[in-house]
Amino acid sequence: MKKEFAINYQKQWSDDGTVYDQTINITTETFNKLLDILQAENTMIKIRHKEQNFIDGDNCMKNLYLKTPLSYSENKIYVYMNLTQRDFFNKFLKLKLKDRNTCFCIID
């Protein structure tokens, strides 16, 4: 059985051909909690933008990359994320991640 939060550096390829060379094992329950946190953050971004009536450049790009839908493998075992999403999720996971393309491996 795979251990949750274990990190390996074996290459995984997404359907679009991108190579992900850092994989984090997480359970479905943990992944669903992270998705809830991401959805809450994206909702807060919308509220802040309405209140400010403007968007500054750096935050605009960060917000855009956070809103990008996660990509799933055909068998739904691997979830591929962009670098902004990786950094966002790692605020909560607090893992020692390298600056690499990262994906989640969903374990049960």
Number of C-alpha atoms within 10 A of each C-alpha: 5 12 12 15 17 12 19 11 13 10 15 19 14 17 12 7 8 12 17 19 16 19 24 22 20 19 17 14 12 15 18 11 11 17 14 12 15 17 14 11 16 16 12 12 18 11 11 13 13 11 9 9 7 10 13 9 9 9 11 14 13 14 18 13 15 23 17 12 11 13 16 16 14 10 6 10 14 21 19 26 22 17 17 17 20 19 17 16 18 14 9 10 12 10 13 8 14 10 10 15 18 26 29 22 24 19 18 12
